[in-house]
């Protein structure tokens, strides 16, 4: 029997009714003869609620080790509830934490990277015919410390397990039915993409698209894992993310990242102390993601004396071959209708730093130019 890895995000397990529906979906997959390994996120807004508690008791700057101990509780709740729902349907199931699953990480609290997976207990349970449910977003360091993988880390858990288990497919299931050319909440007239290369999807994720975690896509690319992004509750083809087929110029989408700081001259250790990892460098400035920063006031205090911009957003146009000629850049600059603060041209992405309050309009204009008129 082949192995299927399915990951269900927080919106898919947000309440009891949705957990019951996920259990039905998992049971149906098991009934078809596959060995099923399920990765779950915390229920709904649980992670945000736990973060809010941490902020209240720690004057806005929670200790990162203790924060990992707190946040991993969310996935443990959802994995146990799904296990109970499956047992109630007569489906043998067992739930494991990240450490019980053999997910070994480095020691970077709140933003750890997976170093290896030793899925001994998962293999044993699958061979006994059980559905295995794994708490996403978490692992354990070689020093036996509990760690979390950063926002969207359950995607990385799923892809890493798919590689370790030599799975036939890795399904990332959420409340959207695939990857779209832009965020439908910002742009009307978006289109679902039938397929993307790993490289295109990684660029979209790095540029701010929230459908998949960039680290998960990188992991999938390096290990040749095909990802199927699809809806949990709506039947449809979704989007396949797979090995590049060497396409000519094709625009994949437009993305927005408004959760950034633009910093000039700050030492790396100052940023990393707060979980702020430079995403990339533009000239002599670092674009720092705030996604895993849980004490912004403390970070800004430590950055006094350095040049910091906290009012900018990044808008990007992503596509195979987009950086190969000047014509796409000229089109993008004309479509923006404002002068960007800075510009980046890469093989698969053209990106601009613009005022945050103008960013959504910029996304709409770029989508109209590159997607709707194509």
TAMOHU-V361250 format. One record per residue. N is the residue number from 1. RES is the residue in one letter. OMEGA is omega in whole degrees, 0 to 359 (999 if undefined). NEAR is the number of other C-alpha atoms within 8 Angstrom. Layout:
BEGIN
N;RES;OMEGA;NEAR  N;RES;OMEGA;NEAR
END
This chain:
BEGIN
1;X;177;5  2;X;180;7  3;X;172;13  4;X;171;14  5;X;178;15  6;X;176;13  7;X;179;15  8;X;182;14  9;X;185;13  10;X;179;13  11;X;180;9  12;X;180;15  13;X;189;17  14;X;180;12  15;X;185;8  16;X;180;7  17;X;181;6  18;X;176;10  19;X;177;14  20;X;180;10  21;X;175;9  22;X;178;12  23;X;177;11  24;X;180;9  25;X;179;8  26;X;179;10  27;X;178;11  28;X;178;8  29;X;179;10  30;X;181;11  31;X;179;7  32;X;175;6  33;X;181;7  34;X;166;11  35;X;189;13  36;X;173;15  37;X;184;13  38;X;174;14  39;X;181;15  40;X;171;17  41;X;174;16  42;X;183;16  43;X;170;16  44;X;183;11  45;X;184;9  46;X;182;9  47;X;178;11  48;X;179;7  49;X;177;8  50;X;177;10  51;X;179;11  52;X;177;8  53;X;180;8  54;X;179;11  55;X;183;13  56;X;184;8  57;X;186;8  58;X;179;9  59;X;174;7  60;X;181;13  61;X;185;11  62;X;176;13  63;X;192;7  64;X;177;8  65;X;181;10  66;X;177;8  67;X;176;12  68;X;178;13  69;X;180;10  70;X;190;8  71;X;180;11  72;X;178;11  73;X;183;8  74;X;180;12  75;X;178;14  76;X;177;11  77;X;184;10  78;X;180;14  79;X;181;14  80;X;179;9  81;X;178;9  82;X;176;13  83;X;178;12  84;X;180;8  85;X;178;11  86;X;177;14  87;X;180;10  88;X;178;7  89;X;179;7  90;X;180;6  91;X;178;10  92;X;182;9  93;X;176;11  94;X;180;10  95;X;179;11  96;X;170;12  97;X;177;12  98;X;180;14  99;X;177;12  100;X;180;8  101;X;179;14  102;X;180;13  103;X;185;16  104;X;183;14  105;X;168;14  106;X;187;11  107;X;183;10  108;X;182;8  109;X;181;11  110;X;180;14  111;X;184;11  112;X;175;13  113;X;179;8  114;X;178;12  115;X;178;8  116;X;177;7  117;X;177;12  118;X;191;9  119;X;185;12  120;X;183;8  121;X;177;9  122;X;178;9  123;X;182;9  124;X;181;8  125;X;179;12  126;X;180;13  127;X;177;7  128;X;178;6  129;X;181;8  130;X;166;13  131;X;179;15  132;X;178;14  133;X;184;15  134;X;174;14  135;X;179;17  136;X;167;15  137;X;188;18  138;X;176;17  139;X;179;16  140;X;179;16  141;X;178;12  142;X;175;9  143;X;178;6  144;X;176;6  145;X;176;8  146;X;181;12  147;X;171;18  148;X;190;15  149;X;182;16  150;X;182;11  151;X;181;8  152;X;185;10  153;X;177;14  154;X;174;16  155;X;180;14  156;X;176;15  157;X;183;13  158;X;182;16  159;X;179;14  160;X;177;13  161;X;178;11  162;X;178;15  163;X;183;11  164;X;182;10  165;X;184;9  166;X;185;7  167;X;176;12  168;X;183;8  169;X;173;12  170;X;181;16  171;X;174;12  172;X;188;14  173;X;183;14  174;X;181;14  175;X;174;9  176;X;187;9  177;X;177;14  178;X;180;13  179;X;182;11  180;X;182;11  181;X;173;13  182;X;177;13  183;X;181;10  184;X;177;9  185;X;181;5  186;X;187;9  187;X;171;11  188;X;179;6  189;X;176;6  190;X;181;10  191;X;174;7  192;X;179;10  193;X;182;12  194;X;179;8  195;X;177;8  196;X;170;13  197;X;175;11  198;X;184;14  199;X;178;9  200;X;181;13  201;X;179;13  202;X;178;13  203;X;177;12  204;X;180;13  205;X;178;13  206;X;181;9  207;X;175;12  208;X;177;10  209;X;189;13  210;X;186;6  211;X;181;7  212;X;178;11  213;X;184;14  214;X;180;11  215;X;178;8  216;X;180;14  217;X;176;13  218;X;178;10  219;X;180;11  220;X;179;15  221;X;184;12  222;X;183;7  223;X;176;7  224;X;181;8  225;X;173;13  226;X;178;11  227;X;175;13  228;X;178;12  229;X;185;15  230;X;180;15  231;X;176;14  232;X;192;13  233;X;181;6  234;X;179;6  235;X;180;6  236;X;186;7  237;X;181;8  238;X;180;14  239;X;175;15  240;X;175;11  241;X;189;13  242;X;182;13  243;X;181;9  244;X;177;9  245;X;175;5  246;X;182;4  247;X;168;7  248;X;182;6  249;X;175;8  250;X;180;9  251;X;181;11  252;X;183;12  253;X;179;13  254;X;185;14  255;X;180;15  256;X;171;14  257;X;180;11  258;X;180;10  259;X;182;8  260;X;164;13  261;X;173;13  262;X;190;12  263;X;176;13  264;X;170;10  265;X;183;8  266;X;177;9  267;X;182;6  268;X;184;6  269;X;177;6  270;X;180;10  271;X;184;13  272;X;177;9  273;X;183;7  274;X;182;11  275;X;180;12  276;X;184;12  277;X;176;8  278;X;181;10  279;X;179;9  280;X;179;7  281;X;173;9  282;X;186;10  283;X;180;4  284;X;180;7  285;X;178;10  286;X;173;12  287;X;187;13  288;X;177;13  289;X;177;13  290;X;187;9  291;X;183;7  292;X;175;11  293;X;184;10  294;X;175;11  295;X;187;11  296;X;181;9  297;X;179;8  298;X;177;10  299;X;181;10  300;X;177;8  301;X;180;7  302;X;180;7  303;X;176;10  304;X;183;7  305;X;175;4  306;X;179;9  307;X;183;8  308;X;174;9  309;X;182;8  310;X;183;7  311;X;182;7  312;X;173;13  313;X;178;14  314;X;173;14  315;X;187;16  316;X;168;13  317;X;186;13  318;X;176;16  319;X;178;13  320;X;176;13  321;X;186;10  322;X;181;16  323;X;186;13  324;X;179;6  325;X;183;7  326;X;186;7  327;X;178;6  328;X;178;9  329;X;179;11  330;X;178;8  331;X;182;9  332;X;180;10  333;X;178;10  334;X;182;7  335;X;184;10  336;X;182;10  337;X;171;6  338;X;178;5  339;X;180;7  340;X;178;8  341;X;179;8  342;X;183;8  343;X;175;10  344;X;175;9  345;X;179;9  346;X;183;8  347;X;183;9  348;X;186;13  349;X;165;14  350;X;184;14  351;X;182;11  352;X;168;12  353;X;183;12  354;X;175;14  355;X;185;10  356;X;183;9  357;X;177;5  358;X;191;8  359;X;183;14  360;X;176;9  361;X;177;7  362;X;178;11  363;X;180;15  364;X;181;10  365;X;179;10  366;X;178;14  367;X;178;14  368;X;183;9  369;X;190;12  370;X;183;9  371;X;187;11  372;X;181;8  373;X;182;6  374;X;999;5
END
